[in-house]
Amino acid sequence: MNEPGHLMPTAAAVEWTSRSTKAAHTSEVREIESLSALASLREVWRALAAGAEDCPGHMTFEYCELAASHALTDGESVSVAMVYGDGELLALWPVSIVRRGIVRIAKGLTCGTSEEYGQPLVRAGASRAVYAAAVKAIRRVDADVLQIPLVRHGSLLQEALEDVPRSWVLARVPARWRGLPGFSIVLRDVPRWDDFISTRSKALRGTLRNRHKRLEARGHVEFGWCRTIPDAVAVLSWLFRTKRRWAERRGVSVAYLKDDRVRDFFVALARRTDLSKVPLVAFVKVEGVTVAASVNLVGSRTVEGFVTTYDEAFAGCSVGALLAEFLVKWSHANGRDFDFRPLDAEYKASWANRRTWHETRVVMLRARGRLAEFSLLFGQLVRVRRKCAEYAMRLLEGMRSP
C-alpha cells in the first residue's frame, strides 16, 4: 500500500497518465463513482493539505467529501485531477460535472453557493510548472466546459490559464465588467494587534469604540464561536432565515437563499467537524439572543468571511462591523490572514491592507463547449440591460432633485 503523500496512479488510471517533456510531472484524472472511491484518497489528501502553503477551508477533504456526496446524489459526476513529481502528490483538483442540455460543465465542488474560489490544492512552493501540469490534467476531465470562479489576477493559476482556449464572449467583455475587486488583510507577520489597528483610520477606530458602547447599552454582549452542535445548528438556522428575509425585503434574488440546501450543508459540516478545534460559525449575542452571525471558511493560513448577516434592529450599533472586528482579531491571534472575499464594499476597504482582482475563467475543453457561449452572451445582455436601467433611474432621480 502506498504511504500518504506517495500515491501513484493505479493500473486502472494508466490510460489517463501523461508525462511532461519539460518537467518530471505525471498526472491522472480519477473518476469518482462513489464516496468509498473518494475515501480512498483521504490520507493522501490530508497529507497534501498539511504540506500546502495554504489549504483553504473549502479544499479540506471533509468539505469536499460532503460537497461530492451532494453532487453524486444530484446525479452529477465527480472527478479528481492529480499531479505527481518524484513519486509524491503535488496537486489535486476536484470537480463535479453537470449536464446542461447537451453541454457538460465541470466546476469546483461547492456547498451550493458556487462562490468558492476555483483552484487546485497544491504543495507549498509549487512552481509554475506544477500549476501548468494541474491545468493540463483538469482539461482532460470528461466535460465540454470548465468554470473556474474568482481566479486571482497575477497568481500562478492565472498565468497557467493564459494560453488555454477561453470563452470568446467573456474575452470581449470590458475588463471592469469581467471581475470583482478583492479585499483582504495580511496579518500573519504583524507582531501585535495594536501594530495593525493603528494603521487603520481614526474614523474606523472611533466608530468601533462608539458602536461597542451602543451595543453594550442593549444588554450583555457575547462574541464567540459555536462550540457545540446544537448551538451551531441554532445559529445557522437563524443566519440563513435572517439572510433570506433581508434579500426578500430588498427584492434581491440570491439563488442559494431560495431553499435550505446551503444551510443544510453547513449543518452537516458542523456535525462532521470538531468545533472545539476548528471554528466554523461565529456569532454576536445580546442577552443570549443572536443578533449577528457568519459562516467562515477557516483554512491553514486564511480565514474567509463566507456568509454573514445581522439583525436589522441592531443596525444602529453596526453589529455586523463589530462581528467583522471580532473575526479579524481572532485571525490575528491565531496566525491567519483574513479575507473579506471579492465584492466591493466600503467597510471592506476600510479594513483591508491588500487589494486584488478576481475573474471567473470559462475554459473550453471540447468544441461542443462553444454552445455555452449563447448562455454567456444572454447573461451579458441581461447585465447590460440592468446597468442601463440603473443608470436611467439615477438620471431621473437627479432631474427630480431640487
N, C-alpha and C positions, 0 to 999 in steps of 0.2 A: 504493500500500500504506500502511496506517495505521502511524504511528510508535508504538513501545512506549509504553504509558500513554495512548494516544489511540484505542483500539479502539472502533469504533462498531458498532451492530447490523448484521448482514448482511441482505441482502434476504430471505433465507430465514427470518430471525428476526423480521421486521417484525410478524407476527401476534402475537408474544409481547410486543411493546413497549407500555408504558403510560407516561403522564406524570402525575405527581402535581400536583394543583391547588394544593398548599401549598408545594412546592419544585420547582426545576428539575431533577428527577431522572428519568431514563429507566431502564428495566430490561428485561432479556430473560432467557429461560431457553434454554440451548443443550442439546440432547440429543446426547450424545457416543456415537456408534456405533462408533468405532474409536479406537485410540491415535493415529493420524495426525490425527484431528479434535481430540483433546486437545492434540497437539503444536502445533497452530496457535495455541494460547493461551500457549505457553511464554514468549515475550518479554514480553507484557503482564502475565502472572502474576508473572514475576520482577521486573518494574518495580514492580508494586504491592507485592510483598513488601519490596522495598528502600525503598519510601516509607511502609511501615506503621510505626506506633509500636512494634509488636512482631509479628514473624512467628513464630508457634510452630513448633517443629520438625516437627510433623505437618501444617503447612499449606504447606510448601515445594512447589514444582512437582514436584521429584524424588520426594518421599514420596507425594504424591497420584497421580502418574503410575503408580507401582508399585502402589499400592492399587487404582487404577482398572483396571489390567491384570488383577489378580486377580478383581475384581468382574465384568469382562466375560467372563473365562474361565469363571466360575461361572454364567454365564447371566443375571447381573443387568444392569440398565441403569444408565447414569451420566448425570447432568445437572449443569450448572453455571449457577447464577443469578448475574447480573451487574448492577451498578448503576452508572450514569454520571451525571456532573454537569459541565456546561460542556465536553462532549466528552472528558472524562477518566474512566478507570475508577476508581471509588471503592471498590467492594467486589465480592468474588466469593465464592460459597458452593457448593462441590461436594458432591454426594450420590450415593450408589448407591441403587438401588431394587430391592428383593427382594420376591417374591410369597410370601405365607404363606396358603395356601388361596386364597380369592378377594380377600384384602386385600393391597394393595401398600403396602409400608412403605419410606419414604425415611429414610436415615440417613447420617451422615458417612462419608467414606472412611476405611477402617481397615486396620491391619496384621493384624487378625484378633482382637484383644482386645476391640474395641468400647469401649475405655476412653479414647479420645482425647476432649479437650474438644470439645463441639459448638459451633461458632461460624463466622461468616464471617471472611474476611480483609479488613480494611478499611484505608484510607489513614489516616495519622496525623492526628489532630484531627477525625476523623469525628464529626458531630453526631448527635443523637437521630434526626433526620430520615433520615440515611443508614441507620442501623440499622433504622428503620421501613420504609424502602424495601427493604432486604435481606430482611426478614421477609415483606413483601408479595410480593416476587419468588419466594422459595423456596416460598411457599404455592401457586404455580402449577405446580409440578412434577407430572408425571403419576403421582401416588400418592394413597393414601387417608389415610395417617397419616405424620406426620413426627416422628421421635425425635431429640431434641437433648440429648445427655448432659451432665451436670455443668455446668449454667449457673450462673454465679456470681451470688448474690443481691446486688442493688444495682448490677449492671452495666447498661450501656446496652442490651445484648441482652435482659436480663431485663425491663427496663422496656418494651421494644418488644413482648415476648411477652405482656404482661399482658392485652391485650384480644382475643387470638385464642382460638378455641374449643379447649379442652383436655380431657383425659380427666376424665370425671365420677368415675371410681373414685379416681384419684390425688388429685383435688381434695378428697376426703373422708377421705384418709388423714392421721393426725396429722402435723403439721409435722416432728416429730423423727424420723419414720419415712421421710419423703419424700426426705431428703437426707443429705449427708455433710459433716463439717467438713473444711476445707482448711487446710493448714499450709505457709507459705512464708516466705522470708527476703528482706527488702528490703536489698540490698547495694550497689546502684549508686551511692548517694550517700554511702557510708561511705568516707572517705579511706584509712584503713589497716585491715588485718586486725585488729590489736590493739584498734582502736576498737570493732570489732564483738564479738570474742570476750570482751572484758572485760565486756560486758553480759550474758553468759550466766552461769549459776550456777557457783559454785565447785565444786559436786559434779560438774557436767559436765566442767569443765576438768580437775579432778583425775582423774576416771575416764579421760579420754582419755590423759593422761600415763601412767597406770598400764598401760593397755591397750597402748600403744605399747611399753612396756618388756617386757611379757609376749610380745608378738608378736615383737619383735626377739630374744628369747631362743630362739625356734624356728628362727632362721636368718636368712639375708639377705632383707630385705624390700624389695619394689618396689611403689610405687603409680604408676599411669600410665594412658595411653590406648593402645589398639591402633592402631598407625600403618601396619600392613601388612595386606593382605587375608588371608594365611594365619593371622596371629595373631588377627585379628578372627573368622575362621571357627572357629578352635580354641576361643577363649574363649566365643563364642556357643553352640557345641555343649555346652561344659561347663556354662554358665549354665542352659540350658533342661533339660538332663538332670538337673542337681542340683535345680533347682526342682521338676521333676516328682516326683523321689524324695521330696523334702520333703513335698509335698502328699499323696502316696500313704501315707506313714508316718503321717500325721495324719488320714487319711480325709477330707481336704478335696477337694471337687470343684471344679476350676478348668477350665472348658471349653477354654480355649486351650492348656492343657498336655496335652490328651489326644492331640494329634498334633503334627507338626513344622511346621505351616504358619506359625506366628508366627516360629519360629526361621528358617525358610527366607526369610521376608520380610526380616528384618534382615540375613541373609547377603547377599541380593540387594541390599539398600540399601547395605550396606558396599561391595559391588563397584561401585556407581554413585557412590560418594562419594570425594572426595579426602580421605582420612583424615589427611593431613598438615596439612590446613587446617580440616576440620570434624570434631570429635570425635564419636564415637558409642558406643563400647564402652569402659568403664573397668574396671580390674582391680586386685586386690591379689595379688601373687605372693610366695611364700616358697620360697626356693631354686629359683626358676624355675617353681614349680607354682602354678597358680591356686587361691586359697582364697576369693576373693570377686569378684563381677563385677556389672556393671549395664549395661543399655541406657539411654541418656539421649537425650532429645529436646532438642537444643541449638538454641534459637531466637535471634533477633537481640537479644533483651532478657532472656530467661529460659532457664534450664536446668531441665528436668523429669527427676527420677529416675523412670524409667518402669517397668522391671522389674529387680529386684535379688535376689540370693541369695548364700549363703555356705556354706562347708564347715562342717558342724556340729562337726567335730573341733576347730575353732578358735573355738567359741562362747565359751570362757572368755576369749579375747582380745578379744571384741566386735569381730571383724574387720569385720562389717557396719557398725558405728558408725564405725569408722576409715575405711572407704571413703566414708561419708557426709561425714566431715570433709574428706577429700581433694576431693570434688566441690564442697563449699561454698567451700573455699579457692580452688579453680580458678575458680569462678564469680565470686568477688570480684575475683580478679586479672585476669579478662578482661571486667570491666564488665557482669556479668549478675547478676540475682537468681536465687534457687534455689527451686524448687517441689517440695515433697515429695509433692504430689498428694493429693486427698481420700481420707481414711480415717484414723480416729482411731488414734493410736499414741503411747505415752509418749515415745519418743525424738524423734518429730517435734515434740511440744510443747516439749521441752527446747531445741530449736534455733530454733524459729520466733519471729519478731517480728511476724508478720502472720497473722491467722486469718480465714477466710472460710467461707461456707456455700454449698453447691452442690446443686442439684436437677436431676434429669433431667425435661425437659418433653416431654410427648406431645401433639402438636398434631393436631387432627382437620381434615383437608383436604377430605374428602368425607363424605357421610352414611354410606357403606359402612364408613368407618373406625371407626364406633362398634362394629362387630363385634369389634374388637380389645379392647374393654372386658372381654369374657369372659375373655380370656387374662390381662389385667391383674388382674382380680378373683381368678382362680385363683392367680396368683402371690402376691398379698397374703394369701390364705387359707393358703397353704403357709408364708409367712413368719410369720404369727400362730401357726400350729401349732408351728413350730420354736422361737419365742420362749417359748411356753408350756412346751414340753418342757425348754428350758434353765432356765427358772425353777423347774420342778418338781425338776429334778436338783439345783439349788442348795439348795432346801429340804431335800431328802433328805440331802444331804451335811452340812447344818447340824444336822440331827437326829441324825446318826451321830457327829458330832464330840463329844468329851467336854466 
